[in-house]
Amino acid sequence: MVIDLSQKGLIEAIKLDCSLIRGYPESTEARAVVNSVAGFANQMGLTTVAECVENKKQVEALKKAGITHVQGFYFYKPMPLNQLLEICKENHT
């Protein structure tokens, strides 16, 4: 199904849920699933997004596994839009 959707251009990314990422890379099961999904997505030319990334160890392991994008508290906690825009403005000047 994912292959068909990808070939038809209906999906561009696979998002990895918090339940997988919280145990990564320590959990053998989480590591097996994340690494398999990353390999599959990369071969299909799909972007991968890992949710709930909370530490540098996860960032480095996910990058090594081939995950293309990460998001989570490691980078920023949730914030109001105006605060986010201010941070973006500061980082691009």
RAFEN-V344062 format. One record per pair of residues at least 12 apart in sequence whose C-alpha atoms are under 10 Angstrom apart, sorted by sequence separation. I is the first residue (numbers start at 1). J is the second residue. D is the distance in whole Angstrom. If there is no record, write none. Layout:
I/J/D
I/J/D
//
This chain:
2/14/9
20/32/10
21/33/10
38/50/10
50/62/8
58/70/9
59/71/9
20/33/8
21/34/8
49/62/10
59/72/10
20/34/7
34/48/10
59/74/9
34/50/9
54/70/10
58/74/9
16/33/9
17/34/10
50/67/7
53/70/7
54/71/9
55/72/9
16/34/8
48/66/8
49/67/7
50/68/8
51/69/9
52/70/8
53/71/6
54/72/6
55/73/8
56/74/7
47/66/10
48/67/5
49/68/6
50/69/6
51/70/6
52/71/6
53/72/4
54/73/5
55/74/5
56/75/10
47/67/8
48/68/5
49/69/5
50/70/5
51/71/5
52/72/4
53/73/6
54/74/4
55/75/9
16/37/9
47/68/6
48/69/6
49/70/5
50/71/6
51/72/6
52/73/7
53/74/6
54/75/8
15/37/10
16/38/9
46/68/9
47/69/7
48/70/8
49/71/7
50/72/8
51/73/9
52/74/8
53/75/8
54/76/10
14/37/8
14/38/9
38/62/9
42/66/7
38/63/10
41/66/9
42/67/8
14/40/10
35/61/10
39/65/8
41/67/9
42/68/9
14/41/7
35/62/8
38/65/7
39/66/7
41/68/10
13/41/8
34/62/8
37/65/9
38/66/6
39/67/9
12/41/9
21/50/7
22/51/9
24/53/9
35/64/9
36/65/9
37/66/9
38/67/6
20/50/9
21/51/7
22/52/7
31/61/9
35/65/6
36/66/10
37/67/9
38/68/9
13/44/10
20/51/9
21/52/6
22/53/7
31/62/9
34/65/8
35/66/8
12/44/9
13/45/9
14/46/7
15/47/8
16/48/7
17/49/9
18/50/8
19/51/9
20/52/9
21/53/7
22/54/8
25/57/8
26/58/9
34/66/9
35/67/8
12/45/8
13/46/5
14/47/6
15/48/6
16/49/6
17/50/7
18/51/5
19/52/9
21/54/9
22/55/10
24/57/9
25/58/7
34/67/8
12/46/5
13/47/4
14/48/5
15/49/5
16/50/5
17/51/6
18/52/5
24/58/7
25/59/10
31/65/9
6/41/10
11/46/8
12/47/6
13/48/5
14/49/6
15/50/6
16/51/6
17/52/8
18/53/8
23/58/9
24/59/10
25/60/10
11/47/9
12/48/9
13/49/7
14/50/9
15/51/7
16/52/9
22/58/9
25/61/7
3/40/10
7/44/9
21/58/8
24/61/8
25/62/8
3/41/10
6/44/7
7/45/10
24/62/8
2/41/10
6/45/9
6/46/8
25/65/10
3/44/8
21/62/9
2/44/9
16/67/9
15/67/10
14/67/10
15/69/9
16/70/9
18/72/9
13/68/10
15/70/9
13/69/10
//
